[in-house]
Amino acid sequence: MSDFKQQLKRHQQQSEQALHRFLPSIETQPQRLHKAMRYVVISGGKRIRPTLTYATGLALGVELSTLDRPACALELIHAYSLVHDDLPSMDDDDLRRGRPTCHKQFDEATAILVGDALQALAFELLADPDNAPLCAEQRLRMIQSLSHASGSLGMVGGQALDLDAVGNLLSQADLEAMHRKKTGALIRAAVRLGALCAPNIDEQSLKQLDHYAAAIGLTFQIVDDILDVTSDTQILGKPQGSDIASNKPTYPALLGLAGAQHHAKQMHQQALTSLEGLDGNFQTLRSLADYILQRRF
């Protein structure tokens, strides 16, 4: 695991450096907007989605620098979703990663514009014709994949289902359908974008990698729900128990804490099984599945 932690740190640093390059500087007009964009993006975080993109692409023989744009595009979409999710009209959160949320640090209008700008920048990175050595077809497939994962059939749709679910009792199937969109769609896109950077990727490999990503996406969400119950605000970087306070359906509420932990382990095993038989060194993806299951914050 120590080797994986070093690898994770390298991927985190790689994505941080790339994000610094791609984000407009705070001296660029409008300065307040660009300052706010950097405030929410360059704020730490585990960088799980960029790591998935880097790890998948590298396992398939893609050069690290080729993966910078898709990895950062994923993180920009993720950051935009958090900014909008924290707004008073959504989850109304005051803390994110241990700091005031964007609308608290700046204001609501700026936070909305930050989300809009980050989303646009994500697709600009993927569409860049200077993004050698990726051909136009690869860039188009990545744009389509990220668009689908971000929209009403993916993350945004999951957010809508989440809002509708407040105060309601969901079945396990309904809860998983919601989280496959809200959390899982971007995680699946992170793996897919890394794979699409490989020029000769075949459909069977894409399918297996997608099964892996879908499984760790659910693992991630189940563990997130567990941590909301078992961890504390200082470690989480956001208010502990916020899901319970908001009367949101969660896996511990539905299955009990022990049941939720067992289900997370089942999803983790499905992820590992999905990688069997693939050509390439996917040890980092296996270790990342372990990390997601065992994470404490």
N, C-alpha and C positions, 0 to 999 in steps of 0.2 A: 504493500500500500504506500510505502514511502516514495517509491519510484513514481507511482501514479500522482501523488500529491505534488511532486516536483513538476511532472508533466502538466498537471492542472494549473499550477502557478505560471508555467511558461505560456500556456494558452491564454490565461487571464492577462498576462503582461502584453502578449501579442495583440489581443483585441483592444486593450487600453491604448496602446500606441497608435493603432490604426484609427480608433475613434477620435483621438486627438487630431490626427491628420485630416479626417473627413469632415469633422464638425467645423462650421465657420468660427473664426476667432471672436472674442468678445469685443474687439475693436471694430468689427464689421457692423455697419448699420443694418437693421435696428439693434443697437447694442444691448438693450434690456432683454429682448427676445433671445438673442444668441447667448447672453449670460445665463438665462434661465434654461436654455437647451443644454448647455454644458453642466449646469448645476444638477440636472436630473440624470444625465448620462454618465458623467465622470464622477460617480458617487459611490464607487466600490461595487458591491454586488458579486455574486458567485460566478457570473458569466457562463452559466451552464449551457445556454443555447449556442454562443460562439464556440465553446469547447466541443460541443457535439459536431458542429460543422467542420472544425479543424480536424478532429479525431477521425471522422468519417472520410474526409478527403485524403488525409495523409495515409490512411489504411489502404486506399485505392491508388496510391502513387501520385497524388496531386501535389504540386509545389505549394509550400506554405503561403507564399505571397499571393498566389491565385485565390486563396480562400479568404483573404482579408475582407473583400467587399461583401460577399454573401454572409460571412460571419457577423460583420457589423450591421448589415441590413436587418438581420434577425434581432440583434440587440436594440436597434433603434425602434423597431416595431414593438418590441417588448416594453421598452421605456415609455413609449407613447401610451401604451395600454395602461401602464401603472399610473401615469399622470392623470388620465381621464378617469380611471377607476377610483382614484382618491378624492375626486371632486365631491362637493356637498350634495350634488344631485345623484351621485352614485353611492359609494361606500362612506363618504364623508370622513376620511381618515386624516389625522393631524401629523402622523409620523410615518416615514418610509426610510428604511435603512438607517434608523437612529437619528434622522434629521427631519426638520419640518418638511412636509410635503410641498410640492411646487406652488399650489394655490395659497398656502400659508406663508411661504417665503417670499412670494411675489404677489400675485392676486389671481382671481379666478379667470379673468379674461386672458391674461398672459398664459396661464396653464393650458387653456383650451388651444391657444395658438401654438404653444410648444408641442402639444400632441399632434396637431395638424402638420407642423413643419417637420417633425421627426419622421412621420409617416411618408411624407413626400421625399425626404432625403433618402430613405431606405430604398425606394424604387429607382431613384436617380442613380444610386450606386450600382444597382444591378443592371441598369440599362446602359451604363457608360460604354461607348464603343471602344474606348481605349483600354478596356479591361482585358488585355491580352493575358493568356492565350485562348480565352474562351471565345467560341464562335457565336454568331448571332442566334443560332438555334438553341444553344445552351443558355444564353442570357434570357431568351424568350421563355424557355421552359422554367427557369428559375423565377422569373417575374410572375408567370401564371401560378406556380406553386405557392409563392408567398402571398399573392393576391387572394387565392382561394383560402389559405390558412388564416388570413387576417380578417376576412369578410363575414357576411351573415351566415355562411355555412361553416365557419370556423370560429375564431376567437370572439368576434363581435356577437355572433349568434349565441355563443356560450355565455357571454356577459348578459345578453337579454334574458336567457333562460335563468341565469343566476338571480337577476332582479325579480323575475316572476316567481321564483321559488321561495323567496323570503316569507317565512311564517307558514309555509306549507310542508306537509310530510311527503317526501318523495320515496319511490321505490329505489332499490339499488340500481336497477336498470336505468331509471330516469336520471339518477345522480351521476352515473358513469357516462351517460350520453351527454350530459351537460359539461362534464369535465373533459371529455374527449375533445370538445370544441374549445372551451375556455382556456384550459392549460395545455391540453395535448396537441392541439393543432399546430402551434408554433414549434413545439418540440419535434413533432414529425417533420415539419418544414425544415428545421435546422439540420436534421440528418439527410433529408432529401436534397437540399441545396448543396451540401458537401459532396454527396454522391454524383449529382449532376455535373459537377466540375470535372469528373473523370470522363473523358471523351468516349470511351467504349463501354460504359456501364450498361449492363443488360437488364431486362425487365424483371427477371427472377430475383436478381440481387436487390433491385429497388424494392421489390415486394417484401423480401425478408428483412431488409433494413427498416422498412416502414412498420412491420410487425414489432420489431425491436423498439422502435421509437414510440409506438402506441402504448406498449407495455410500460416503458419507463415513464411516459407521460402520466399514466394513472398512478404509478408508484410515487412519483413526485407529489401529486396532489393528495394522495392518501397520507403520506408522511407530513405534508404541510398541515393538513387537518389535525393530525396527531400532535404536532408541535404547538399548534394553537391552544391545545389543552394542557400539554405537559411542560412547555417551556415558559420563559418569562419575557417581559417587554424588553429588557436590556439586551438579552441574547437575540430575540427575534428582530429587533430594530423597528417594531411596530407594536401597537397595543396588544398585550396578551389577552386571549379570550374575545377578540373582536368579532369573530364569526358567531360565537354563542350570543354575545351582546346584541348582534344584528339579527338574531333569530334565523340564521342561515342553516340549511341542511348540510351536514358534514358526515363523513364516514364514521367517526366515533359515536356521533349521535344515533346513527342508523344501525351500526353493527356492534357498538360497544368498543372500548379501547382495545381489548384483546382481539376482538374480531377484526378491527381495522388493521392492527399490526399483522395478523395472519394473512389478510387479503393483500397487503403490501408485499409480503414475502412471495405470495403466489404470482403476482404481477412481475416481480423481479425475476423469478425463475422463468417465466414465459419470455422475458426479454433475452435472457442468456440462451435459451433454447433456439430462439429465432436466428442467432448468429452462427449456428452450427452449419458447417459445409460451405461457408462463404470463402472465396479466394481473397487473401489479404490478411494483414495482421490487425485484428480487431480487439487486441487486448485492452487498449485504452477504453473502448466502448464497454467492455465487460467490467472493467474497474470503475467506470463512471456509473454503471448500474448499481454496483455495490455501494458506491459513495452516496447515491441518491437514497438508497434504502437506509443507510446508516447515519445520514446527516443529522445534526443536532440543531441547525439553524439555517 
